Every structure is written in structure tokens, then in C-alpha cells.
Amino acid sequence: MRRLELLISNAEKHRQLIADAHDYIWENAESGFREWKTSAYLENAFEKLGYTLTKAGNIPGFYTDIDTGRLGPKVLILGEMDSLIIPTHPHANKETGCVHACGHHCQSAALLGIAAALKEPGALDGLCGSVRLMAVPAEEIIEFEFREELRRQGVIRYFGGKQEFLARGYMAGCDLAFMMHTSFGEGSFEAPNRGCDGCVVKNATFVGKSAHAGASPHRGINALYAANLGIAAINFLRETFREADYVRTHPIITNGGSIVNAIPAQVTVENQVRTASMSSMIAINSKINRAMAGAAAAMGATLKITDRAGYAPLHTDLRLSELFCEAANLLDPEHPIQPNPNWSTGCTDMGDISCLMPAIHPYCKGAAGPAHHADYAIASFDKACMNSVKVQLILLELLLENDAAEACEIVRQYKPVYPSLEAYMADLDSLMIDQDAVTMNPDGTALLQ
């Protein structure tokens, strides 16, 4: 109990530092790979605490290492920096529409609080191994065109910040990872789900031929009808999806024509395919591409498919989840929690980390209103930020005390999804598709790729 009291006290000493970071980042919300103000604020605060940082440089974000001086595993603790874009939110930036309607500002503030608490005298006493604190960009999959331009320029390889940091080697040497997220509801904490889906992000451009919709529609090729037929074909595939794969696919038409009296010549369908494994994601994505190609060919339209790897499925480490519940119950015994056996069909790039090391993505309460909504807000700073710092410090203690016995056992029992970073990246790269899926021959026949 004395160590528990010390950890709580170490967090409370930096309440104002955490609150200031929370307020600043809330007021200066930035979307993914644009978090320059947020990153600079955190970098300055970390350096004032005496930390030496490794900065990403051409994108926001950084990490720093803390060594206990005793051999043991390296624990990776992450905080996300990016916001959403919800122009209708009352606190959205008037120019960009950016607002922290998913609570990532709380994560960043908590990460700084952990850094400050670990500088306190005695904070590392009895611990073995090391800690890597990492501020990461771009968890939300938004602004496709902006990220695609960064990819074309060679600035990034992948659309997710954690994926990009993995590819750059910033997580090399880390043995296990955790990251707290905000949530809403009663109590203080929420155990991580058993896992959650991964996803691929898709754009399909159907190209037909314009004609006067009243006088000569027979001269046109209706790209909108081709797109509608493609969406119908996707819907007819749904009964072929296994329940065990937790498949979700939800296409929308983002460009459906320009004027009502002209046959639409070009229509864009944006979509995501979410599944519970990389193998099912690759297979189902191929099915959906085939369905859209068949629809385009049936209507005489051509089709360009652009797919980008979203996130890998998250596979929660059960023992790490149990240990988090133990830490949460020490901090708030009046609202005990236990591991959550349910699967989520949401996505996060914590899934990519879980492919290569034991990882969890638990939750701190404190928000009001559901995430990604215009009425989202932080109702309790104590729950969303202070409890986040405290429970992560307690979890770190449980992992690295007693010669890091718990952390060592978790690492020993872990069975990675991929044998190497290179194998993981190969699967991601297989989902990076730029394809002329349907071309038309001069004789009117279609060539499907």
C-alpha cells in the first residue's frame, strides 16, 4: 500500500502540469500528421523535465526512454495526439473543424503526467527493465487525400501513426505495450475488449460517358448506375461473410454526378472493409473488388480501385488485460472490473502493435457523450486524466516489480501474429492497391483485372 500511495502522490504533484496540457491541446486541436503545435508543446514540456527525445522530424511525434538501471523488458506507453474533424461541434476550430471529440488530448496530457511522475524520487525503486514513452500522430482514419499526398511525397508509408512509427523502427526493442483511452459511463475504468477489427480503406472510381439525360441517354454510360450496381453486389455478398470474421463494410457515394440533366460520367464510392483477421480482410477485400468490377463491366464503365491499408485487427493480451483490471481495482475498489470477453467492430492502430508484441487498449471514464459525436466533452478531468496517469503508473509497477516477473511471463507466453516486422509490413503492402480494375476494349468487350 505504501508504493500505491507513493504512485498516487507522484501523479497528484503534477496535477497542474497535466491540466495545462489538457487545456492547451483541447484548444489547439489538430488532425492526423498535422499535430505540430501539440507535438511542440509536449516536446518542450518533456525537455523541461530533463528528457532526451527522439523526434520523428518530418511528421509530428517523438519518444523517450527511461531506464531503471536493472535488466528487464521494455514497456511501451503511448499517447495519441490527433483530433477529429467535426465542424458542428460547439468547440470545433472555425477554420479547420478540428476538435478532440475522441479524447486524445487526455491521452497526451496523461503521457506528460506519467513522464513527470517517473522523475519523482523513488519512482523507479524496485522496478526492473525500461520504459519508452511515445507521443504518436494520426490514429483517426480521415483526410484520405492529404495522407495520400504525404505518401506520394515519400513522407509517410502508411496512413496510421503507429504503423508509420513501427515501419520507422521507433518501437524496436519494445516488449509489450499499453495505451489508455477515454470513455463514458459509470465507474472509473473499462477493461479492454477481447479484440477489435482491422480495416482497409477503399476508393472506387466508376467512369462512364456523359450524355443528355432527356434527349439522348442512350448515348451515355451511367457511372452512377454502375456504382449503385456495385454497392448492390457488395450487399448480395453479405451472406457469404462468416460471423466469426466480424465483417463490416459500409460504402458511401462521395461524388454522384454534377447536374441532374446529364448522365453522370464519373462517380466515386468510398468504403471500408473491417474484419477480425488480416487473412479474412485480404480475402473479403478481393471479393468486394471483384463485385465492383463485375458491376462496372456490366454497365460498360471503367473502374479504378485505390485501396490503402487501414489498421490490423487488435488481439488483446489476456494476462495484460487481467493485470490492468488489477491495477484499476486497486485505484477504485468500489467499481471493480474484469476482462471484457466481447469483440469490437471498431478499429485502432493499436491492433498493428498487437501483431508484434503483447498489447492492450483499456479505457478511463470521464467523457460525456459518445466518441466522434458533436456533443462529446470531458465531464471529469479527474477521471479522464488524473485516473489515467495513476492507473498506468500502477500497471507499470505491477509489470516491472519483483524482477519484472509479470512482464517477463507475458512476453514469454505471447504468440505473435507475425514472425517479424517485415512479414507484417508485407501484408500491409498487399492491401496497397492502385488498379485499373476494368478497362474497355474498342469492340465494347470488357477486360477485368
C-alpha angles and dihedrals in degrees: 000000000000091000090047090053090048093052092049091047092050090055094046091053088067100043093120093048090052093045092050091051091047092052096044095049092045090053093045102045115175131183125237120307088006097078094117097134092046093048092047092050092051093043091054092048093048092048091050087057089055101259124145109220135208104211126202090226107196092042129036121268142068145191138217134194130227117196122200090202090241126095119259145105124315114242117207116211117187139196124189121222108188130102135208127248110241109149092185093061109108091232097043117130106261093224103038104022088229119153135157095244092150099050099246089140087066090054092052092047090048092049089055090048091053090049091052094045092051089057091061118107111271094011093124097037112132094008126121129202127020144283131226115201112200133187107201132192134217112024096149114080099228139121094044095180094050092051092044089055090051088051092050089051091052093243093120134016098198136032096233123077095221091047089051092048090049091051091049091054096246092134095047111132094022114128105190137002144203138178131185122224130191121250138170134238139067125328127024108275144027123207118235119264119254084257143305141233128276122216149206120216116224141193122183120187116198113198121195133150129281122232138156105287094213107031102034115007088147089070092059137075108220109225090184091059090048090052092047090050089050092052090048090051090052090051091050088055094059095091088059092061114101116234089225089064094059091218120193124176123169117176124191132187109238097176116029105166136300110244130021097230095056127075105247109253099187130028129175125210118195118197146160128214114206123188140157098247138035091235093055090044092056093046097045093044088056090051092052093048089051091051092052092046091052091051093050092049092048090057096041093247128133122235134211116193122198115184126178128189110254116183134323118242115272116239108192116219104236098209092047088050090051090050091051090053089052090052092047092049091051090055097042111019091167092069105039119190135193134196114296113236094195127106120227124216092206120100138229134167088238079085090068091055091049089059090067107028139012108283143169135192108200128170141239117206121227105104126111118215127015121296118268092024130120091241096054115129141148108259098177122033089186093058099037098043115010095044089046092057093045098047092047091052090050092048090050089051092051091050099047104032122097093035089314089289096160095046092047092051093048091051091046094053097043117112108200120223088223128033092221145007088253093056091049092050091049090060091046090050091051087065093054098096130171106174141161089219095180127025126174124231121220090253092059096256119130129234114209120197 
